[in-house]
Amino acid sequence: MREIMPVFETPSPNAPQPGDLALYVHWPFCVSKCPYCDFNSHVRDEVDQAAWRAALLTDLDHEARVLPGRKLQSIFFGGGTPSLMPPSTVAAVLNAAEKAWGFAEGIEITLEANPSSVEAARFADLASAGVNRVSLGLQSLDDQALKFLGRAHDVNEGQAALATAQNVFPRVSFDLIYALPGQRLDDWRAELARALSLGTEHLSLYQLTIEAGTRFATEALAGRIVIPDGDSAADLFEATRADTAAAGLPAYETSNHARRGAESRHNLAYWRYQDYAGIGPGAHGRRGGLATVRRKKPENWLAAIERNGHGMEVEDPLTPSSRATEALLMGLRLAEGIDLDRITALNAGIVPVDLAAVARLEALGLIAHTPGRLRVTEAGALLLDAILPEIVTA
């Protein structure tokens, strides 16, 4: 392993406060479907914007009625492509959310955006609507890679959109995908260095994975796409963590890197297993010990709104064991690790980990276990998927 600057091991000052609530809003529409994407996204020739605005507000009202007395600490508009939403719809959702719950001081309101010039032209209106953080899907700083990934923008258009976003929003993040077919380590490190020079305080860096049901899955099955093997992918992962840490944006989660205090407050709520409500097609929620899932297909979700006053398909109670397992699986992705006492409390007082396995992995330098806290070390981060089934017993 390369020597890597230490990441923080204690919760960031950006931490959500106990009792706060996060809200996720799903906008399912895209201009086109990317070949690697398995998200709930759909291409439609026409969208009845008035009907969609009304339906989102109805779905939100349902969640507000079952979750009274909370404060929103974050709102995240995901998709799909939420930057295709009319700013007036974003404003209507935010106004309704503030009226229903109230906003915590310093609330983070994030919207995912594509870096096209058309969508960048809406950034000022989205900021006026209340968005204060944007997550930009650049995906690559190489035109050939963008073409391979099925992106409609080129590098120049993407960087122009990033510059516009940085002028408009207080906080800006962007995504890159690496471990592409044939990608060499030196080429990725050069691209990453360029990304780090662009001045954002947060980066989401994902290795390309072939997801079932995507066009890339079909291409891979036919042998037309071959992603880097395990050793090459590991080298890319290690270099990514080393270079971002050296630049002052260490990994605070497996794929997310930020300056201290610039972490995504909304995503921390997920990884710290705090309550969040989800509205819109396919949106998931975890609130009050219940798992919620909205109907996935846009037309079915709209029909459910009309019929039931909400888009819910699933609202199931989670067992103590399920809650503890989910909290472990999410929290061990974080550099800070987990509050083991809290997770034990979720599991009716039963320690939800195999302490013998923890001791064995700690001796190998893959896990750090201190009173009340458990975390995966830098050396263990590369092996997270193998570590989790070894230690989780809940």
C-alpha positions as CSV (number, residue, x, y, z in Angstrom):
1,M,0.0,0.0,0.0
2,R,1.1,3.6,-0.7
3,E,1.6,5.9,2.3
4,I,-1.6,7.9,2.5
5,M,-2.3,11.0,4.7
6,P,-4.7,10.0,7.5
7,V,-8.3,10.6,7.1
8,F,-10.4,11.9,10.0
9,E,-11.7,9.3,12.4
10,T,-14.2,11.4,14.3
11,P,-17.6,12.7,13.0
12,S,-17.3,15.9,11.0
13,P,-18.7,19.2,12.3
14,N,-21.0,18.9,9.3
15,A,-22.8,16.1,11.1
16,P,-26.6,16.1,11.1
17,Q,-28.1,16.6,14.6
18,P,-30.0,13.8,16.3
19,G,-33.7,14.0,15.5
20,D,-33.1,15.9,12.2
21,L,-34.7,14.5,9.1
22,A,-33.4,14.2,5.5
23,L,-35.7,14.4,2.4
24,Y,-35.0,12.7,-0.9
25,V,-36.9,13.8,-4.0
26,H,-36.7,11.6,-7.1
27,W,-37.1,13.1,-10.6
28,P,-37.1,10.0,-12.9
29,F,-36.7,11.6,-16.4
30,C,-33.6,11.9,-18.6
31,V,-33.0,13.1,-22.1
32,S,-31.4,9.7,-22.8
33,K,-30.4,6.6,-20.9
34,C,-26.7,6.1,-20.2
35,P,-25.4,2.6,-21.1
36,Y,-23.9,2.1,-17.6
37,C,-27.0,3.4,-15.6
38,D,-29.3,1.1,-13.6
39,F,-31.0,3.9,-11.7
40,N,-34.7,4.5,-12.0
41,S,-34.5,6.8,-15.0
42,H,-36.8,7.0,-18.0
43,V,-37.0,8.8,-21.3
44,R,-40.3,10.4,-22.2
45,D,-41.2,12.5,-25.2
46,E,-43.5,14.7,-23.0
47,V,-43.9,15.4,-19.3
48,D,-47.0,17.0,-17.9
49,Q,-45.1,19.4,-15.6
50,A,-48.2,20.7,-13.8
51,A,-49.3,17.1,-13.0
52,W,-45.9,16.2,-11.8
53,R,-45.6,19.2,-9.5
54,A,-48.9,18.5,-8.0
55,A,-48.1,14.8,-7.5
56,L,-44.8,15.5,-5.8
57,L,-46.5,17.9,-3.4
58,T,-49.1,15.3,-2.6
59,D,-46.5,12.7,-1.9
60,L,-44.6,15.2,0.3
61,D,-47.7,16.0,2.2
62,H,-48.2,12.4,3.1
63,E,-44.7,12.1,4.5
64,A,-45.2,15.3,6.5
65,R,-48.4,14.0,8.1
66,V,-46.7,10.7,9.3
67,L,-43.5,12.5,10.4
68,P,-44.7,15.6,12.4
69,G,-42.5,17.6,14.6
70,R,-39.2,17.2,12.7
71,K,-36.7,19.6,11.2
72,L,-35.2,19.1,7.8
73,Q,-31.4,19.1,7.8
74,S,-31.0,18.3,4.1
75,I,-32.9,17.9,0.9
76,F,-31.6,16.0,-2.1
77,F,-33.1,16.1,-5.6
78,G,-31.8,13.0,-7.4
79,G,-32.7,11.1,-10.6
80,G,-32.9,10.8,-13.4
81,T,-31.9,14.3,-14.2
82,P,-33.4,16.8,-11.7
83,S,-31.8,19.7,-13.5
84,L,-34.5,19.1,-16.1
85,M,-37.1,20.1,-13.5
86,P,-38.6,23.5,-13.9
87,P,-37.1,25.8,-11.2
88,S,-40.7,26.7,-10.3
89,T,-41.3,23.0,-9.4
90,V,-38.2,22.9,-7.3
91,A,-39.3,26.1,-5.5
92,A,-42.8,24.6,-4.9
93,V,-41.3,21.5,-3.3
94,L,-38.9,23.5,-1.1
95,N,-41.7,25.9,0.0
96,A,-44.0,23.0,0.9
97,A,-41.1,21.2,2.7
98,E,-40.3,24.2,4.8
99,K,-43.9,24.8,5.6
100,A,-44.4,21.1,6.6
101,W,-41.3,20.6,8.7
102,G,-39.2,23.8,9.0
103,F,-35.6,24.0,8.0
104,A,-32.7,23.4,10.4
105,E,-30.1,26.2,10.4
106,G,-27.7,25.8,7.5
107,I,-29.9,23.3,5.7
108,E,-28.1,21.7,2.7
109,I,-30.3,21.5,-0.5
110,T,-28.6,19.6,-3.2
111,L,-29.6,19.0,-6.8
112,E,-28.0,16.6,-9.3
113,A,-27.3,18.2,-12.7
114,N,-26.0,17.3,-16.1
115,P,-23.3,19.6,-17.4
116,S,-25.1,20.6,-20.6
117,S,-25.2,24.3,-21.6
118,V,-29.0,24.1,-21.7
119,E,-29.2,22.9,-18.1
120,A,-26.5,25.3,-16.9
121,A,-28.6,28.1,-18.1
122,R,-31.1,27.2,-15.4
123,F,-28.6,27.3,-12.6
124,A,-29.3,30.8,-11.5
125,D,-33.0,30.1,-11.3
126,L,-32.4,26.9,-9.4
127,A,-30.3,28.9,-6.9
128,S,-33.0,31.5,-6.6
129,A,-35.5,28.6,-5.9
130,G,-33.3,27.6,-2.9
131,V,-30.8,25.1,-4.1
132,N,-27.4,25.8,-2.4
133,R,-25.4,22.8,-3.5
134,V,-25.1,21.1,-6.9
135,S,-23.7,17.7,-7.8
136,L,-22.6,17.8,-11.4
137,G,-22.3,14.6,-13.5
138,L,-19.1,15.4,-15.5
139,Q,-18.2,11.6,-15.4
140,S,-14.9,12.2,-17.3
141,L,-12.4,14.9,-18.5
142,D,-11.7,12.9,-21.6
143,D,-13.8,13.3,-24.8
144,Q,-13.3,9.7,-25.9
145,A,-14.3,8.4,-22.5
146,L,-17.4,10.6,-22.5
147,K,-18.4,9.2,-25.9
148,F,-17.9,5.6,-24.6
149,L,-20.1,6.5,-21.5
150,G,-22.9,7.7,-23.7
151,R,-22.7,11.3,-22.4
152,A,-24.1,14.1,-24.5
153,H,-21.6,16.8,-23.4
154,D,-18.0,17.1,-24.3
155,V,-15.2,18.2,-21.9
156,N,-15.4,21.9,-22.9
157,E,-19.1,22.0,-22.3
158,G,-18.7,20.2,-19.0
159,Q,-16.0,22.5,-17.7
160,A,-18.1,25.6,-18.8
161,A,-21.1,24.2,-16.8
162,L,-18.8,23.6,-13.8
163,A,-17.6,27.2,-14.0
164,T,-21.2,28.4,-14.1
165,A,-22.1,26.3,-11.2
166,Q,-19.2,27.6,-9.1
167,N,-20.3,31.2,-9.8
168,V,-23.9,30.5,-8.8
169,F,-23.9,27.9,-6.0
170,P,-22.1,28.1,-2.6
171,R,-21.1,24.5,-2.8
172,V,-20.3,22.3,-5.9
173,S,-19.4,18.7,-6.3
174,F,-18.8,16.6,-9.4
175,D,-18.7,13.0,-10.3
176,L,-16.0,11.1,-12.3
177,I,-16.1,7.4,-13.4
178,Y,-12.7,5.6,-13.6
179,A,-11.5,2.0,-14.2
180,L,-12.7,2.2,-17.8
181,P,-11.7,-0.4,-20.3
182,G,-8.1,0.1,-21.2
183,Q,-7.6,2.9,-18.7
184,R,-3.9,3.1,-17.6
185,L,-2.9,4.2,-14.1
186,D,-0.9,7.1,-15.3
187,D,-3.7,8.4,-17.4
188,W,-6.2,8.2,-14.6
189,R,-3.8,10.0,-12.2
190,A,-3.3,12.8,-14.7
191,E,-7.1,13.1,-15.1
192,L,-7.6,13.1,-11.4
193,A,-4.9,15.8,-11.0
194,R,-6.8,17.9,-13.5
195,A,-10.0,17.3,-11.6
196,L,-8.4,18.4,-8.3
197,S,-7.2,21.6,-9.9
198,L,-10.7,22.7,-10.7
199,G,-11.4,24.1,-7.3
200,T,-14.3,22.1,-5.8
201,E,-14.3,20.9,-2.2
202,H,-16.0,17.6,-2.9
203,L,-15.6,14.8,-5.5
204,S,-17.5,11.6,-6.1
205,L,-15.2,9.1,-7.8
206,Y,-16.7,5.7,-8.8
207,Q,-15.1,2.7,-10.4
208,L,-17.1,1.6,-13.5
209,T,-19.2,-1.5,-12.6
210,I,-21.3,-3.5,-15.0
211,E,-24.8,-3.5,-13.7
212,A,-27.4,-6.1,-14.7
213,G,-30.0,-4.9,-17.2
214,T,-27.9,-2.1,-18.7
215,R,-26.6,-1.9,-22.2
216,F,-23.0,-2.3,-20.9
217,A,-24.1,-5.6,-19.3
218,T,-25.1,-6.9,-22.8
219,E,-21.8,-5.6,-24.3
220,A,-19.8,-7.2,-21.5
221,L,-21.5,-10.6,-22.0
222,A,-20.7,-10.5,-25.7
223,G,-17.0,-9.7,-24.8
224,R,-17.1,-6.2,-26.3
225,I,-16.3,-4.5,-23.0
226,V,-13.6,-5.7,-20.6
227,I,-13.1,-3.6,-17.5
228,P,-9.7,-3.7,-15.6
229,D,-9.0,-6.9,-13.6
230,G,-8.9,-7.0,-9.9
231,D,-5.2,-6.0,-9.5
232,S,-5.4,-3.1,-11.9
233,A,-8.6,-1.9,-10.3
234,A,-7.0,-2.1,-6.9
235,D,-4.1,0.0,-8.1
236,L,-6.5,2.6,-9.4
237,F,-8.4,2.7,-6.1
238,E,-5.3,3.1,-4.0
239,A,-3.9,5.9,-6.3
240,T,-7.3,7.6,-6.1
241,R,-7.2,7.7,-2.3
242,A,-3.6,8.7,-2.1
243,D,-3.8,11.5,-4.6
244,T,-7.1,13.0,-3.2
245,A,-5.7,12.8,0.4
246,A,-2.5,14.5,-0.7
247,A,-4.6,17.3,-2.2
248,G,-6.6,17.8,1.0
249,L,-9.7,15.9,-0.1
250,P,-9.4,12.6,1.7
251,A,-11.9,9.8,1.3
252,Y,-14.6,10.2,4.0
253,E,-16.6,7.4,2.4
254,T,-15.6,4.6,0.0
255,S,-16.2,6.7,-3.2
256,N,-16.5,10.3,-1.8
257,H,-13.8,12.8,-1.1
258,A,-14.0,16.2,0.6
259,R,-12.2,18.9,2.5
260,R,-13.0,18.8,6.2
261,G,-16.5,20.3,6.6
262,A,-17.5,20.0,2.9
263,E,-18.9,16.4,3.2
264,S,-22.3,15.8,1.8
265,R,-24.6,16.4,4.8
266,H,-27.4,14.5,3.1
267,N,-25.4,11.4,2.2
268,L,-24.0,11.4,5.7
269,A,-27.5,11.0,7.0
270,Y,-27.8,7.8,4.9
271,W,-24.4,6.4,6.0
272,R,-25.0,7.3,9.6
273,Y,-28.4,5.5,9.4
274,Q,-30.5,8.5,10.4
275,D,-34.1,8.9,9.3
276,Y,-34.9,10.1,5.8
277,A,-38.1,10.3,3.8
278,G,-38.2,9.6,0.1
279,I,-40.8,10.9,-2.4
280,G,-41.1,10.4,-6.1
281,P,-41.0,7.2,-8.3
282,G,-38.9,4.5,-6.8
283,A,-37.7,6.6,-3.8
284,H,-36.7,4.7,-0.7
285,G,-37.0,5.9,2.9
286,R,-36.0,4.8,6.4
287,R,-38.1,6.5,9.1
288,G,-39.3,5.5,12.5
289,G,-38.1,1.9,12.1
290,L,-40.0,1.5,8.8
291,A,-38.6,0.8,5.3
292,T,-40.6,2.7,2.6
293,V,-40.4,2.3,-1.2
294,R,-42.4,4.3,-3.7
295,R,-43.8,2.7,-6.9
296,K,-41.0,2.7,-9.5
297,K,-42.6,3.2,-12.9
298,P,-43.5,6.9,-13.3
299,E,-47.0,6.2,-14.6
300,N,-47.7,3.7,-11.8
301,W,-46.5,6.2,-9.2
302,L,-48.8,8.9,-10.7
303,A,-51.7,6.5,-10.6
304,A,-51.0,5.6,-7.0
305,I,-50.9,9.3,-6.0
306,E,-54.3,9.8,-7.6
307,R,-55.8,6.6,-6.0
308,N,-54.2,6.7,-2.5
309,G,-52.8,10.2,-1.9
310,H,-49.3,8.9,-1.9
311,G,-47.0,6.8,-4.1
312,M,-46.2,4.1,-1.6
313,E,-45.7,0.5,-2.6
314,V,-43.9,-0.8,0.5
315,E,-44.1,0.3,4.1
316,D,-42.6,-2.5,6.2
317,P,-41.3,-2.6,9.8
318,L,-37.6,-3.4,10.1
319,T,-36.6,-6.0,12.7
320,P,-33.9,-5.0,15.2
321,S,-31.5,-7.3,13.4
322,S,-32.3,-5.8,10.0
323,R,-31.8,-2.2,11.4
324,A,-28.4,-3.1,12.9
325,T,-27.2,-4.9,9.8
326,E,-28.2,-2.0,7.6
327,A,-26.5,0.5,10.0
328,L,-23.3,-1.6,9.9
329,L,-23.2,-2.0,6.2
330,M,-23.7,1.7,5.7
331,G,-21.6,3.0,8.5
332,L,-18.5,0.9,7.8
333,R,-18.2,2.6,4.4
334,L,-17.3,5.8,6.3
335,A,-13.7,6.7,7.3
336,E,-15.1,7.6,10.8
337,G,-16.6,4.1,11.2
338,I,-19.6,3.4,13.4
339,D,-20.8,4.0,16.9
340,L,-20.9,0.4,18.0
341,D,-22.9,1.1,21.1
342,R,-25.6,2.8,19.1
343,I,-25.8,-0.1,16.7
344,T,-25.9,-2.6,19.6
345,A,-28.9,-0.6,21.0
346,L,-30.6,-1.0,17.6
347,N,-30.2,-4.8,17.9
348,A,-31.9,-5.1,21.3
349,G,-28.6,-4.9,23.2
350,I,-26.9,-7.7,21.3
351,V,-23.5,-6.9,19.8
352,P,-24.2,-7.3,16.1
353,V,-20.6,-8.2,15.1
354,D,-18.4,-11.3,15.4
355,L,-15.8,-10.0,17.9
356,A,-13.4,-12.9,17.2
357,A,-13.4,-12.0,13.5
358,V,-12.9,-8.3,14.4
359,A,-9.9,-9.2,16.6
360,R,-8.4,-11.3,13.8
361,L,-8.9,-8.5,11.2
362,E,-7.6,-6.0,13.6
363,A,-4.4,-8.0,14.0
364,L,-4.0,-7.8,10.2
365,G,-4.4,-4.0,10.3
366,L,-7.7,-4.1,8.4
367,I,-10.0,-2.9,11.2
368,A,-9.6,-0.5,14.1
369,H,-11.6,-1.3,17.2
370,T,-11.7,1.1,20.1
371,P,-14.2,1.2,22.9
372,G,-17.6,2.1,21.4
373,R,-16.2,2.5,17.8
374,L,-15.4,0.3,14.9
375,R,-13.9,1.4,11.6
376,V,-12.2,-0.1,8.6
377,T,-8.6,1.1,8.2
378,E,-7.1,2.5,5.0
379,A,-5.5,-0.9,4.3
380,G,-8.9,-2.5,4.8
381,A,-10.9,-0.1,2.6
382,L,-9.8,-2.0,-0.5
383,L,-11.1,-5.2,1.0
384,L,-14.4,-3.8,2.4
385,D,-16.6,-6.2,0.4
386,A,-14.8,-9.2,1.8
387,I,-14.6,-7.8,5.4
388,L,-18.3,-7.1,5.8
389,P,-19.6,-10.7,5.6
390,E,-16.8,-11.7,7.9
391,I,-17.8,-9.5,10.8
392,V,-21.6,-8.8,10.5
393,T,-23.7,-11.2,12.5
394,A,-26.9,-9.3,13.0
